[in-house]
Amino acid sequence: TKDLCELLASLGFPVDAVEESDGSTVLDVDVTANRGDVLSHRGLARDIAARLAADLSPLPVKVLTEGAPLRPVRLESEACPLYATAILDLGKAQGTPAEIQAFLGHMGSNAKDLPPVDASNEILHRIGHPTHAFDADTLHGALIVRWAREGEKVVTLDEVERTLTAQDLVIADEKGAIAMAGVMGGNSTKVTASTRRVLLESAYFDPRTIRATAQRHNLHTDASYRYGRGADPAMAPVARDMLVQRLEDWAGGRLVGAWTAGAVPPPDK
């Protein structure tokens, strides 16, 4: 542990605290605001591997075979060029494994014992890419990523009704906005213990758009913190595939189909 702390400090990531918890050693690592790429175990491991001239093992993920869209996904804003998704039927017996609940506790995130939610949070901390799960049976028609209409309202997961501006990017269905894209999901489509089908979201959103929305609404979340600093668009389908795998393993999920709207954008010049 001492050697790791010294190595992290030499990389510019001082360790503020070391704690022992339930047989695990937990490091509180200070990451500077400009290094959104290291806001995960995978991100820190990448820097450590580079310093040690060591190979970084590939992520243990089963790559999904995509098929025809099961629900239309319309990308109506250039602020979202890529949206990877999937639909799963969940088994009746659900629950988050104890070791994952402990892991989330170490990361300062309370497990909900809802596999779609806990798996999304676990993947966030493991690889740094935000994902989201909607209760698929609460959605109406196509899924649309668009600019909000001036004055449009959405009740977010914290049960606060928010009035949107035309500069806010939203996820919508054919009845209206259901989530603030890259910031927070909506209360009307949230996963609950009675959810039996989920639609997954793993996307890439323009960092400037997400930062502006988070600041405008004073709504700073784990997702907006990462998207606002520039997520890796190539990780969107990887995170989706990992989330599917978790739900198959933890909740007896059955994949109905997976597909992607848009494509990985070219790197900035």
DAURBEL-V983696 format. One record per pair of residues at least 6 apart in sequence whose ideal C-beta (glycine too) atoms are under 7 Angstrom apart, sorted by the first residue. I is the first residue (numbers start at 0). J is the second residue. Records with the same first field share a line. If there is no record, write none. Layout:
I = J / J
//
This chain:
0 = 17 / 24
4 = 14 / 17
6 = 47 / 50
7 = 14 / 28
8 = 14
10 = 46 / 50
11 = 31
12 = 28 / 29 / 30 / 43
13 = 29
14 = 26 / 27 / 28
15 = 27 / 29
16 = 27
17 = 24 / 26
18 = 25
20 = 105
21 = 101
23 = 105
25 = 105
28 = 43
30 = 37 / 38
35 = 225 / 228 / 229
36 = 42
37 = 43 / 46
38 = 127 / 225
39 = 124 / 125 / 126 / 127
40 = 124 / 125
41 = 125 / 126 / 127
42 = 127
44 = 55
45 = 55
48 = 54 / 55
58 = 126 / 237
60 = 237 / 240 / 241 / 244
61 = 240 / 244
62 = 240
63 = 240 / 243 / 257
65 = 257 / 258 / 259
66 = 256 / 257 / 258
67 = 258
68 = 258
69 = 86 / 255 / 256
70 = 141 / 142 / 198
71 = 141
72 = 82 / 84 / 142 / 260
73 = 141 / 143
74 = 80 / 82 / 144 / 260 / 261
75 = 143 / 144 / 145
76 = 144 / 145 / 146 / 168
78 = 168 / 204 / 205 / 208
79 = 144 / 168 / 180 / 202 / 203 / 204
80 = 203 / 261 / 262 / 264
81 = 202 / 203 / 232 / 235 / 261 / 262 / 263 / 264
82 = 144 / 200 / 202 / 259 / 260 / 261
83 = 201 / 202 / 235 / 236 / 239 / 259
84 = 198 / 199 / 200 / 239 / 258
85 = 199 / 239 / 243 / 254 / 256 / 257
86 = 135 / 196 / 198 / 255 / 256
87 = 196 / 197 / 243 / 246 / 252 / 253 / 254 / 255
88 = 195 / 196 / 252 / 253 / 255
89 = 194 / 195 / 196 / 197 / 246 / 250 / 252
90 = 250 / 251 / 252
92 = 251
93 = 114 / 250
94 = 112
95 = 110 / 112 / 114 / 117 / 249
96 = 249
99 = 110 / 117 / 121
100 = 110
102 = 121
103 = 109 / 110 / 117 / 120 / 121
104 = 110
106 = 124
108 = 120
110 = 117
111 = 117
113 = 190 / 192
114 = 245 / 246 / 249 / 250
115 = 132 / 190 / 197 / 246
116 = 132 / 190
118 = 242 / 245 / 246 / 249
119 = 130 / 131 / 132 / 242
122 = 128 / 130 / 238 / 241 / 242
123 = 129 / 221
126 = 234 / 238
127 = 225
128 = 201 / 230 / 231 / 234 / 235 / 238
129 = 221 / 222 / 225 / 226
130 = 199 / 200 / 201 / 238 / 239 / 242
131 = 184 / 200
132 = 190 / 197 / 199
133 = 188 / 197 / 198 / 200
134 = 188 / 189 / 190 / 191 / 194 / 197
135 = 196 / 197 / 198
136 = 195 / 196
137 = 187 / 188
138 = 172 / 188 / 198
139 = 172 / 173 / 174
140 = 172 / 173
141 = 172 / 173
142 = 170 / 172
143 = 171 / 172
144 = 168 / 170 / 180
145 = 169 / 171
146 = 165 / 168
147 = 163 / 164 / 165 / 167 / 169 / 176
148 = 165
149 = 164 / 165
150 = 162
151 = 163 / 175 / 176
152 = 160 / 161 / 162 / 163
153 = 161 / 163 / 169 / 176 / 177 / 179 / 185
154 = 160 / 185 / 186 / 187
155 = 161 / 179 / 183 / 185 / 186
156 = 183 / 184 / 185 / 186 / 189
158 = 186
161 = 216
163 = 169 / 176
164 = 215
166 = 211
167 = 179 / 212
168 = 180 / 181 / 204 / 208 / 212
169 = 176 / 178 / 179 / 180
170 = 177 / 178 / 180
171 = 177
177 = 185 / 187 / 188
178 = 184 / 185
179 = 212
180 = 204
181 = 204 / 209 / 222 / 223 / 226
182 = 209 / 212 / 213 / 218 / 220 / 222 / 223
183 = 218 / 220
190 = 197
199 = 239 / 242 / 243
201 = 235 / 236 / 238 / 239 / 242
202 = 235
203 = 230 / 232 / 235 / 264
204 = 226
206 = 226 / 227 / 228 / 229
209 = 223 / 226 / 227
210 = 227
213 = 219 / 223 / 227
232 = 263 / 264
233 = 263
236 = 259
243 = 254 / 257
246 = 252
247 = 254
//
